[in-house]
Amino acid sequence: MKIFHYHTPELTPTDSLPDCAVVIDVLRATTTIATALNAGAEAVQAFSDIDKLMQVSASLPPEKVLRAGERGGAKVEGCDLGNSPLDCTQDVVQGKRLFLTTTNGTRALQRVEKSPVVITGAMVNRQTVVDYLQEKQPETLWLVGSGWQGAYSLEDSVCAGAIALSFFQADPAVVGNDEIIGAIALYQQWQSQLVQMFELASHGKRLLGLDCREDLEYCAKTDILDVLPIQTEPGILVKFSS
Ligand code: 3SL
């Protein structure tokens, strides 16, 4: 296995694809996706464009549809939910399709959607992602951070490091680029203080400014969900079952 970490969709190569891509947006899109599927959502369908989301979601029976939209951290008008994972409780999402658009996470998904296998990772489901990768052993693995509008995000890199650490410890030859070494070092330094790290991170500060401390603390929880979101067709994620 060779593991590559790309900090943002913009820095992700456009001339090749990996055997497996893990899209990471710890604050908060991939934490929300894992939480919604774990709580019984039928699927999450991701869109980078809000108008397209409205158009496609209108074709399903209304009782099956939940629209979740975020821009700049805030809920998009006309949507049922914003992007808070804590809103994705069983009573809200069970049996429904979550139509989701966010500033960065859904763009990162779109960037690698043609890869043969696309899954999403966050701290909440990190171990489930690791277990899947251990079993499948993809030859090339990309850990794609979502960043913030093209810029680096600390929380996505720390999660990439958390996913890659055990593979690196078993065989340092898995390293595919410098970014993954940096991500592993970041996780080793901060693993027991993720909340404090997220408080320092620029998007963490943005969320705190929007009164989202509970979200930030939830997104820092590690290995609490045994759920693997996997793409079945471009933009559509379901709970993987082996
Ligand atoms: O950019 C994204 O995809 C979002 O996760 C950002 S936010 O945490 O909802 O503000």
Residues whose N, C-alpha, C, O or C-beta is under 5 A from the ligand:
A	BS01	3SL	D25 L27 R28 A29 E70 G72 G73 N83 T102 T103 N104 G105 T106
